[in-house]
């Protein structure tokens, strides 16, 4: 797993070490301006004394290795952000997704600081403006990337005109990201911001003729942006398409952990719903359940601890597990604050009042989905947040607190055999743990190989179940570079086992982190691959409940959600 963090100061040796890694990456990525890296310590040191402050976000592995960064500035006097440098990867490995995760985190940070827009200089994608045609593909890729977030070049100005006398370079576009705002950029504000960029970034005095000419060229009011060039058209609704029954976690927004670059955030749900707009859906309200319902698959002592500990915390307080008992876990310390690690598998899943409330809302969502399926509605999509498939009988972790999908599968198992298919990038260790000794629920998981992927300790092919459950657990670990064709072949293996099992119901733990570009995964599944997965799942011709798990690249959530359910519902229509 990974984290995205803001480097605020250099008060500790750890912060110094992080900055040194950023400087090394900077020099490797931008050798022509490598000396700029030497100014970063001084910039961080003076951030409280200027009209603008540095915003440095880092993408770090679980071991604290910096693998990418976003370097920007927030200009408080004019309430705007300026993105200077973005390094999303140190290699060309497909599917890294670091750039997207960093940019999304930077947008959230800028909005939190009060920015109403963010600007950046981006090399042009017009052939006539580029001296070396070999640079065009990368320039187009950058502008395509930013356009996904609504950021487009400002047009009709001299900003991207010929460079000043004596200088030779490809004049950049000034790209504007409204940060999801609806208000257009008015001329007066744009002129002040452009003057500030030219002065603070490039050192041009506001009285210089060059600065005055560029600023005066902003004549449109409001400022005009280039029409979208790379966005694909949305698909129109199909009137006779099967209805997707939707249940959304209530009050999930309250669970928003802002420290440590926590990527399991509320915007994920919004992105998925955006992708479903062109599909035929009907939304159902979640039915509230007592906490006792969680004990159907979770240890009562574990549930009691989470409930009591989260209630003890102040409304804005978070508790991260930090002591883990390798030996004698039954001898628990008196201090409840220390006990968190006795019920957790990692250090990056915090406890809080909001986490408990949101987790209970996700349980309500999944169990309501199971009720709808049992009542004859299909397909059903329980859009749960937080996810749940890493939560075992007596431990939480991996952003998961209670196992939503397992609770739904257990409830349905009282009515008939259940096939439980996990297609999240990370192995559903919690779901396997809960059903490992049962024969009424077949658990099948396709996931990144645990040798290289979280949770590491579980998900190997030789884990087949125990006791009555032996032979009812199928793990299909896959290589990091798995593409559409490879994934669909592996999926067919799982579907063959499900057909043989002949279930009354199918529950699917759905993770969009299998898509290319997710920052936590390594597969190369495309939107068309997701469409194929949806079609293949529909071919089971069984009442099907989808329960949301992972996926942390917002664009993938929008595109992947639409493609998978369009493929599923479209295939159902053909089968009918």
DACOR-V195806 format. One record per pair of residues at least 6 apart in sequence whose ideal C-beta (glycine too) atoms are under 6 Angstrom apart, sorted by the first residue. I is the first residue (numbers start at 1). J is the second residue. Records with the same first field share a line. If there is no record, write none. Layout:
I->J, J
//
This chain:
1->62, 454
2->61
3->60, 260, 261
4->57, 59, 105, 261
5->58, 260, 261
6->57
7->18, 56, 58
10->16, 44
18->58, 66
21->66
22->66, 69
23->37
25->87
26->37
27->34, 37
29->87
43->54
44->54
47->53, 54
51->77
52->73, 75
53->74
54->73
55->72, 74
56->71
57->70, 102, 105, 106
58->66, 69
59->67, 68, 98, 102
60->66
68->87, 88, 98, 102
69->87
70->86, 102, 106
71->84, 85
72->81, 83, 84, 106
73->82
74->81, 113
78->192, 193, 196
79->114, 115, 116
80->115, 117, 193
81->110, 115, 118
82->119
83->120
88->98, 99
89->96, 98
94->524
95->516, 517, 522, 524
97->517, 518, 519, 553
98->519
100->553
101->519
104->554
105->261
107->179
110->118
111->179
116->181
117->178, 179
118->177, 179
119->176
120->175
121->172
122->142, 143, 172, 173, 175
123->139, 170, 172
124->173
125->139, 140, 143
129->170
130->136, 170
144->230
146->175
147->230
148->555
151->175, 177
152->225, 226
153->173, 175, 226
154->174, 176, 223
155->224, 226
156->220, 224
157->217, 218
158->214, 217
159->174, 214
160->171, 173
163->169, 171
164->210
184->222
185->222, 223
186->221, 222
187->218, 221
190->218, 223
191->215, 218
194->215
195->206, 215
198->204, 211
199->206
204->211
234->278
235->278
237->278
241->280, 569, 573
242->569, 572
243->280, 282
244->279, 281, 379, 381, 565
245->282, 372, 377, 380
246->281, 283, 381
247->284, 286, 365, 368, 369, 382
248->383
249->361, 362, 365, 384, 385
250->286, 361
251->361
252->358, 361, 385
253->266
254->354
255->354, 355, 358
256->265, 266
263->552
264->386, 399
267->554
268->557
269->385
271->554, 557, 558
272->557, 561
274->558
275->558, 561, 562
276->561
279->565
286->364, 365, 368
287->368
288->364
289->364, 367
294->303, 363, 402
295->303
296->410
297->403, 406, 407, 410, 434
298->393
299->393, 394
302->343, 394
305->343
309->336, 351
310->351, 353, 356
313->352, 353
315->353
318->350, 352
319->340, 351
320->350
321->340, 341, 344
323->338, 341
324->341
325->342
329->342
332->339, 342
340->351
343->395
344->395, 396, 397
345->395, 397
346->397
349->397, 399
358->386
359->386, 401, 402
362->384, 386, 404
363->402, 404, 407
365->382, 384
366->382, 384, 404, 407, 408, 547
367->407
369->380, 382, 408, 545
370->408, 411, 412
372->380
373->380, 543, 545
374->415
378->543, 544
379->544
380->545
381->546
382->547
383->548
384->404, 547, 548
386->399
387->399, 400, 549, 550
388->400, 402, 403, 404
389->405, 428, 430, 431, 509, 549
390->397, 398, 400, 429, 430
391->400, 401, 402, 403, 430
392->430, 433
393->433, 434
403->430
404->547
405->507, 509, 547
406->431, 434
408->507, 545
409->418, 420, 441, 507
412->418, 505
413->440, 441
416->504
417->440, 503, 504
418->441, 503, 505, 507
419->442, 498, 501, 503, 506
420->441, 443, 507
421->444, 508
422->428, 445, 509
423->446
424->509, 511, 549, 550
425->448, 511, 513, 514, 521
426->454
427->445, 447, 458, 459
428->445, 509
429->455, 458
432->443
435->441, 443
436->465, 466, 469
437->466, 467, 468, 469
438->469
439->468, 469, 472
442->472, 501
443->473
444->474, 494, 497
445->475
446->476, 490
447->459
449->477
450->456, 459, 460
459->475, 477
461->475
463->475
464->471, 473
465->471, 472, 473
474->497
476->490
478->490
480->522
482->523
483->524
484->525, 526, 529
487->525
488->532
491->536
505->543
506->540, 542, 544
507->545
508->546
509->547, 549
510->546, 548, 549
511->549, 550, 551
512->551, 556, 557, 560
513->520, 521, 550, 551
514->523, 525
515->525, 556, 560
516->524
517->553, 556
518->552, 553, 556
519->552
520->552
527->559, 563
530->560, 563, 564
531->563, 567
534->564, 567, 568
535->567, 571
537->568
538->568, 571, 572
551->557
//
